[in-house]
Amino acid sequence: MSQHGEQDDAMLREELGDFGFSDKDIDVYLALLSLGEATTSAISEEADVSQQAVYTITDRLEDRGLVRVNDHASPKTVRAIPPEESMAALSSRIDSITPALKDRFTDTKPKTPELKMVKSHETAIRRLRDAISKAQKEIIVAIPEDVYPEIETELRTAADRDVLTFLLVQDVDDVEGARKRFRGVADAVRCWSENILFMFATDTQSTNPSVHQSALVGDALLVSGTHDLGDGVAVSEKHLAGSIHGMFFSAYWPAGTDVFVTDPNPLPKTYDWFRQAVFQAVLHSKAGTDLWADVETTDGETISGKVSRIHQALVKPSTNEYTLQTSLYLETSDGEVSIGGDNAILEDYEATSVTLRTN
């Protein structure tokens, strides 16, 4: 076991793997970093890799500029190049070829979704921070309470950008304390005494390929325990990410206790993210507002009317008639019509934007 700890080893192995190192390459390189300079037999023993394999692997590592092989010594020795030197050289090589690669690159929508195992705390938190920072419309997060300080800054910055955010904090016993601690870091915050999952998803329904999509689901121990007790799966494809969103709102969000719900926005206000429009409509309805809406639809029509019903499971009490239903109903001159968001199937219209107003 490395003296630097299991989590450091897991992070290093995952990152080196992303650079194309095989498991045995990593075993040999990490062993050599610990030894500094050693014979192939000593490396073989430290890395638990055959001596014949060490010969081949160290040649590859030398080609990458990570080690220096001394063939003239007897016995043959291998010395690790200080990482600050080898990484600087690698970075310089990457910088030198970047312009040529950019000239050849054609920017297209990805055809193959990401599906990747995540096994280290550092990687999981880095992905979460990155996803929150890049989110443009919506964030859902479920974390153990002790992870919250690691993402508080990103959550508050997202709130300043008016990104719709739902936060489920687990392993919370002091609900009253949580009401003060989590006030204002998300549009809605719920707490739960259980501690079973780590999950996030951002912008999961966007039809714009330029909008970042990211999601991950895993065991809570991935971020609060040792790396070998929990793992997760990261995805980027719209519908896979949407499945994580659905699992969050159908299975876990209802189990939480409300500790904070934001105040409704001043009206009139236009929303191009349908779930945010529904969320705000619920807040205004609960406040007793006589609410009207102007809806731009995918058919190019504008539908206007008084909001007569709201079906949702974002704010308690839930009013949806089936799992994940998120709909607005308007009283129009042609009767009551239903409005849904992206890819609406059961509703009468699919909205591209909603303007909420009082008259």
C-alpha positions as CSV (number, residue, x, y, z in Angstrom):
1,M,0.0,0.0,0.0
2,S,1.3,3.4,-0.9
3,Q,2.5,5.6,2.0
4,H,0.5,8.4,0.4
5,G,-2.8,6.7,1.0
6,E,-5.5,4.9,-0.9
7,Q,-7.3,8.0,-2.2
8,D,-4.0,9.5,-3.6
9,D,-3.2,6.2,-5.3
10,A,-6.7,5.9,-6.8
11,M,-6.6,9.5,-8.1
12,L,-3.1,9.0,-9.7
13,R,-4.1,5.7,-11.2
14,E,-7.2,7.2,-12.7
15,E,-5.5,10.2,-14.1
16,L,-2.6,8.2,-15.6
17,G,-5.0,5.8,-17.1
18,D,-6.7,8.8,-18.9
19,F,-3.2,9.4,-20.4
20,G,-3.1,5.9,-21.9
21,F,-1.0,4.1,-19.3
22,S,-1.9,0.5,-18.7
23,D,-2.2,-0.9,-15.2
24,K,1.3,-2.4,-15.4
25,D,2.7,0.8,-16.7
26,I,1.2,2.6,-13.7
27,D,2.5,0.0,-11.3
28,V,6.1,0.4,-12.6
29,Y,6.0,4.2,-12.8
30,L,4.6,4.6,-9.3
31,A,7.1,2.1,-7.9
32,L,10.0,3.9,-9.6
33,L,8.8,7.3,-8.3
34,S,9.0,5.8,-4.8
35,L,12.4,4.2,-5.4
36,G,14.0,7.2,-7.3
37,E,16.6,5.0,-9.1
38,A,16.7,1.2,-9.0
39,T,17.7,-1.9,-10.8
40,T,15.1,-3.7,-12.9
41,S,15.0,-6.5,-10.4
42,A,14.2,-4.0,-7.5
43,I,11.5,-2.4,-9.6
44,S,10.1,-5.8,-10.5
45,E,9.8,-6.6,-6.8
46,E,8.4,-3.3,-5.8
47,A,5.8,-3.2,-8.6
48,D,5.0,-6.9,-8.5
49,V,5.6,-7.1,-12.3
50,S,7.9,-9.6,-14.0
51,Q,11.4,-8.4,-14.7
52,Q,10.9,-9.0,-18.5
53,A,7.9,-6.7,-18.4
54,V,9.8,-4.0,-16.6
55,Y,12.4,-3.9,-19.4
56,T,9.6,-3.2,-22.0
57,I,7.7,-0.8,-19.8
58,T,10.6,1.3,-18.8
59,D,11.6,1.7,-22.4
60,R,8.1,3.0,-23.1
61,L,8.3,5.3,-20.1
62,E,11.6,6.6,-21.4
63,D,10.1,7.3,-24.8
64,R,7.5,9.4,-22.9
65,G,10.2,11.4,-21.1
66,L,9.3,10.1,-17.7
67,V,12.4,8.0,-16.8
68,R,16.0,7.6,-17.9
69,V,17.4,4.1,-18.5
70,N,21.1,3.6,-17.9
71,D,22.0,0.7,-20.2
72,H,25.7,1.1,-19.4
73,A,25.4,0.3,-15.7
74,S,25.8,-3.3,-14.6
75,P,23.3,-4.2,-13.5
76,K,21.1,-1.9,-15.6
77,T,19.3,0.9,-13.6
78,V,16.4,3.1,-14.3
79,R,16.0,6.6,-12.8
80,A,12.7,8.6,-12.5
81,I,12.9,12.1,-13.9
82,P,11.6,14.6,-11.4
83,P,7.9,15.0,-12.1
84,E,8.2,18.8,-12.3
85,E,10.6,18.3,-15.2
86,S,8.8,15.5,-17.0
87,M,5.3,17.1,-16.7
88,A,6.7,20.4,-17.9
89,A,8.2,18.7,-21.0
90,L,5.0,16.8,-21.6
91,S,3.0,20.1,-21.3
92,S,5.4,21.8,-23.8
93,R,4.9,18.9,-26.3
94,I,1.1,19.2,-26.0
95,D,1.3,23.0,-26.5
96,S,3.5,22.6,-29.6
97,I,1.0,20.3,-31.4
98,T,-2.2,22.1,-30.2
99,P,-2.4,24.6,-33.1
100,A,-2.0,21.8,-35.8
101,L,-4.7,19.8,-34.1
102,K,-7.0,22.7,-33.9
103,D,-6.6,23.2,-37.7
104,R,-7.7,19.6,-38.3
105,F,-10.6,19.6,-35.8
106,T,-14.2,19.7,-36.9
107,D,-16.6,20.7,-34.1
108,T,-19.6,18.3,-34.2
109,K,-22.1,17.0,-31.6
110,P,-20.7,13.9,-29.9
111,K,-22.0,10.7,-31.4
112,T,-20.9,8.5,-28.5
113,P,-22.0,9.3,-24.9
114,E,-19.5,9.2,-22.0
115,L,-20.0,6.3,-19.7
116,K,-17.1,6.0,-17.2
117,M,-16.5,4.5,-13.8
118,V,-15.4,7.0,-11.2
119,K,-13.6,5.5,-8.2
120,S,-11.9,8.4,-6.3
121,H,-13.2,11.2,-4.1
122,E,-11.0,13.8,-5.9
123,T,-12.3,12.9,-9.3
124,A,-15.9,12.8,-8.2
125,I,-15.7,16.2,-6.5
126,R,-13.8,17.7,-9.4
127,R,-16.5,16.5,-11.8
128,L,-19.2,18.0,-9.5
129,R,-17.5,21.4,-9.2
130,D,-17.0,21.5,-13.0
131,A,-20.6,20.6,-13.7
132,I,-21.9,23.2,-11.3
133,S,-19.6,25.9,-12.8
134,K,-20.7,25.1,-16.3
135,A,-24.4,24.7,-15.7
136,Q,-26.5,27.2,-17.5
137,K,-30.1,26.3,-16.6
138,E,-30.4,23.6,-13.9
139,I,-28.5,21.7,-11.3
140,I,-29.6,18.8,-9.1
141,V,-27.3,17.5,-6.4
142,A,-27.5,14.9,-3.6
143,I,-24.5,14.9,-1.3
144,P,-23.5,13.9,2.3
145,E,-23.4,16.9,4.5
146,D,-19.7,16.8,5.0
147,V,-19.1,17.3,1.3
148,Y,-21.0,20.6,1.2
149,P,-18.1,22.9,2.1
150,E,-16.2,21.6,-0.9
151,I,-18.9,22.9,-3.3
152,E,-20.4,25.8,-1.4
153,T,-18.6,28.5,-3.5
154,E,-19.7,26.9,-6.8
155,L,-23.4,26.6,-5.6
156,R,-23.5,30.3,-4.5
157,T,-22.0,31.4,-7.8
158,A,-24.6,29.3,-9.7
159,A,-27.3,31.0,-7.6
160,D,-26.0,34.4,-8.7
161,R,-26.3,33.2,-12.3
162,D,-30.0,32.3,-11.7
163,V,-29.4,28.6,-12.4
164,L,-32.3,26.6,-11.0
165,T,-30.8,24.4,-8.3
166,F,-32.2,21.6,-6.1
167,L,-30.0,20.4,-3.3
168,L,-30.6,17.2,-1.2
169,V,-28.2,17.1,1.8
170,Q,-27.9,13.7,3.5
171,D,-26.8,12.6,6.9
172,V,-28.4,15.6,8.6
173,D,-29.8,15.3,12.1
174,D,-30.0,19.0,13.0
175,V,-32.8,20.2,10.7
176,E,-33.1,23.6,12.4
177,G,-29.4,24.2,12.0
178,A,-29.7,23.2,8.4
179,R,-32.3,25.9,7.8
180,K,-29.8,28.5,8.6
181,R,-26.8,26.9,7.0
182,F,-28.3,26.1,3.6
183,R,-30.4,29.2,3.2
184,G,-29.9,30.8,-0.2
185,V,-27.4,28.3,-1.7
186,A,-30.1,26.7,-3.9
187,D,-33.7,27.4,-5.0
188,A,-34.9,24.5,-2.9
189,V,-33.0,22.5,-0.2
190,R,-34.1,19.4,1.5
191,C,-32.3,17.3,4.1
192,W,-32.4,13.6,4.9
193,S,-31.1,11.6,7.8
194,E,-30.1,8.8,5.5
195,N,-26.7,8.7,3.7
196,I,-26.9,6.4,0.7
197,L,-26.1,8.2,-2.5
198,F,-24.0,10.7,-4.4
199,M,-25.7,12.2,-7.4
200,F,-25.7,15.2,-9.7
201,A,-27.1,16.2,-13.1
202,T,-27.0,19.5,-14.9
203,D,-28.9,20.8,-17.9
204,T,-30.2,17.4,-18.6
205,Q,-33.0,18.4,-21.0
206,S,-31.1,20.8,-23.2
207,T,-31.6,20.4,-27.0
208,N,-28.6,22.7,-27.6
209,P,-25.4,20.6,-28.1
210,S,-23.3,23.6,-27.0
211,V,-24.9,23.4,-23.5
212,H,-22.8,21.3,-21.1
213,Q,-24.5,18.1,-19.9
214,S,-23.1,16.2,-17.1
215,A,-24.4,13.6,-14.6
216,L,-23.0,11.1,-12.1
217,V,-24.6,8.6,-9.7
218,G,-22.9,6.5,-7.1
219,D,-22.6,5.4,-3.6
220,A,-22.2,8.1,-0.9
221,L,-19.0,6.4,0.2
222,L,-17.4,7.5,-3.0
223,V,-17.2,11.0,-1.6
224,S,-17.3,10.3,2.2
225,G,-15.5,7.0,2.7
226,T,-12.4,5.3,1.4
227,H,-12.2,4.8,-2.3
228,D,-12.6,1.1,-2.3
229,L,-15.9,1.2,-0.5
230,G,-17.8,3.3,-3.1
231,D,-17.8,4.0,-6.8
232,G,-19.9,5.8,-9.4
233,V,-20.8,6.1,-13.0
234,A,-20.5,9.4,-15.0
235,V,-22.6,10.0,-18.1
236,S,-23.0,12.8,-20.6
237,E,-25.6,11.7,-23.0
238,K,-28.9,13.6,-22.7
239,H,-31.3,10.7,-22.1
240,L,-28.9,8.9,-19.7
241,A,-28.5,12.1,-17.8
242,G,-32.2,12.5,-17.9
243,S,-32.7,9.1,-16.3
244,I,-30.5,10.2,-13.3
245,H,-32.7,13.3,-13.1
246,G,-35.8,11.1,-13.0
247,M,-34.4,8.9,-10.3
248,F,-33.6,11.9,-8.2
249,F,-37.1,13.4,-8.3
250,S,-39.0,10.2,-8.1
251,A,-37.1,8.2,-5.5
252,Y,-35.0,10.6,-3.3
253,W,-36.3,14.2,-3.4
254,P,-39.7,13.2,-2.0
255,A,-38.0,11.6,1.1
256,G,-36.3,14.9,2.1
257,T,-37.5,17.5,4.6
258,D,-37.8,21.0,3.3
259,V,-35.3,23.4,5.0
260,F,-35.3,26.2,2.4
261,V,-37.4,27.3,-0.6
262,T,-36.6,30.6,-2.3
263,D,-39.0,33.5,-2.6
264,P,-40.9,33.9,-5.9
265,N,-39.3,36.2,-8.5
266,P,-40.8,39.6,-9.2
267,L,-43.2,39.6,-12.1
268,P,-43.5,39.8,-15.0
269,K,-40.5,37.5,-15.9
270,T,-39.8,35.3,-18.9
271,Y,-38.2,31.8,-18.5
272,D,-36.7,29.7,-21.3
273,W,-36.3,26.7,-19.0
274,F,-39.7,25.2,-18.5
275,R,-39.1,23.6,-15.2
276,Q,-38.0,26.9,-13.7
277,A,-41.2,28.5,-15.0
278,V,-43.2,25.7,-13.3
279,F,-41.2,26.0,-10.1
280,Q,-41.8,29.8,-10.0
281,A,-45.5,29.3,-10.8
282,V,-45.9,27.1,-7.8
283,L,-44.2,29.6,-5.5
284,H,-46.5,32.4,-6.8
285,S,-49.6,30.1,-6.5
286,K,-48.7,29.2,-2.9
287,A,-48.3,33.0,-2.2
288,G,-51.9,33.6,-3.5
289,T,-50.9,35.3,-6.7
290,D,-53.5,35.5,-9.4
291,L,-51.2,34.2,-12.1
292,W,-51.3,34.5,-15.9
293,A,-48.9,33.1,-18.5
294,D,-47.9,33.8,-22.1
295,V,-46.3,30.7,-23.7
296,E,-44.3,30.5,-26.9
297,T,-44.6,27.1,-28.4
298,T,-42.5,24.9,-30.7
299,D,-45.3,25.4,-33.3
300,G,-44.6,29.2,-33.3
301,E,-47.9,30.0,-31.5
302,T,-48.4,32.2,-28.5
303,I,-50.8,30.7,-25.9
304,S,-52.0,33.1,-23.2
305,G,-54.3,32.5,-20.3
306,K,-54.8,32.3,-16.6
307,V,-52.9,29.5,-14.8
308,S,-55.6,27.1,-13.7
309,R,-53.6,24.1,-12.6
310,I,-49.9,23.2,-11.9
311,H,-48.8,19.6,-11.9
312,Q,-45.3,19.0,-10.4
313,A,-43.2,17.3,-7.8
314,L,-40.6,20.0,-7.3
315,V,-42.3,21.7,-4.3
316,K,-44.4,20.2,-1.5
317,P,-47.2,19.3,-1.7
318,S,-46.7,17.4,-4.9
319,T,-49.5,17.8,-7.4
320,N,-48.4,15.5,-10.2
321,E,-50.7,12.8,-11.5
322,Y,-47.9,10.5,-12.7
323,T,-44.2,10.2,-12.1
324,L,-42.2,13.3,-13.2
325,Q,-45.2,15.2,-14.6
326,T,-44.3,18.8,-14.9
327,S,-47.1,20.8,-16.6
328,L,-49.0,24.1,-16.6
329,Y,-52.7,24.3,-17.5
330,L,-54.1,27.6,-18.8
331,E,-57.6,28.8,-19.2
332,T,-57.9,30.2,-22.8
333,S,-60.6,31.4,-25.0
334,D,-60.6,27.9,-26.5
335,G,-60.9,26.2,-23.2
336,E,-58.2,24.7,-20.8
337,V,-55.0,23.6,-22.5
338,S,-51.9,21.9,-21.0
339,I,-48.3,23.0,-21.5
340,G,-45.2,20.8,-21.2
341,G,-41.5,21.3,-21.5
342,D,-38.9,19.8,-23.9
343,N,-40.2,16.8,-25.7
344,A,-43.7,17.1,-24.2
345,I,-45.8,14.1,-25.2
346,L,-49.0,14.1,-23.1
347,E,-49.5,17.9,-23.0
348,D,-51.3,19.9,-25.7
349,Y,-48.3,22.2,-26.4
350,E,-44.5,22.1,-25.9
351,A,-43.2,25.4,-24.6
352,T,-40.0,27.2,-25.7
353,S,-40.5,30.0,-23.3
354,V,-43.0,31.1,-20.6
355,T,-43.7,34.6,-19.3
356,L,-45.4,34.7,-16.0
357,R,-47.4,37.8,-15.1
358,T,-50.1,39.0,-12.7
359,N,-52.6,40.2,-15.4
